[in-house]
Amino acid sequence: MKPISVYLSDDHAHCDTLFADAENAVADAEWGQAILHFEAFKTATLLHFQREEDLIFPEFESRTGMYAGPTEVMRAEHLHLRDTLAAMEQTLAGKDARTFLGVAEGLLMLMRQHNMKEEQILYPMVDQALADDAAQLVESMRHLDTLTR
């Protein structure tokens, strides 16, 4: 069974691929494909946030007593990322490639910084604190995926 950090880092990579597909479709003015790819990216990203916010963060906080630490920062960043996704969705609906790609550039920077903090700081802490229940937590995260399809 994968450690929690590997599972969530792999999920980041999956979201990154979907994001690149959406960006490429917009750049090529393939609007139907752009909408499909963006929706897949948005769904995967929101599911990733749900995995963290509903499963991993509360368990980590409960085990460590760190309620105002890194998980609080990540939740705040998730809110900002959600707002940016909404803005991108509006530009996509208007077939505004220039604005979409500009917002996408900002989102990419935010995601890279966010993911780096999670992968280099938070996830190793999570692996250590939740090692005894890693298999069950990874399975619970996988189960969330089946609920959204």
C-alpha positions, 0 to 999 in steps of 0.5 A: 500500500502506498504511503499517504504522501505518495498517494496525494503527490500522485494525485497532484501529478494527475491534476497537473496533467489535466490542467495542462490538457485544458491549457493546451486546448484553450491555446489551440482554440478547441473550445469543446475540448477545453471545456471537457478538460477544464471540467475534468481538472476542476473535478479532480482538484476539488476531489483532492481538496475533499480528500485532504479536508474531509479525511486527512487534515481532521485525522492529522489534527486529531492525532497531533493537536495541531489545529492552527498549523499547516492544515489551516494554511492549506485550507485557506489556500484551497479557498483561494484556489477555488476562487481562481477556478471559478474565475477561470470557468467564467473566462472559459465560458466566454471563450476568452483565451487571453484572459483564461491563459493569464489566469491559468499562469497565476493558478499554475504558480499558486498550485506549484507553491501550494503543492510544494508546501504540502509535499515537502512539509505537510505530507511527511508530517502526515505520514509520520503521524498517521502511519498506523492507519495509512492503508485505511486512509488511502482506501478511504480516499480511493472510496471518495473517488468512486462516490464522485463518478 
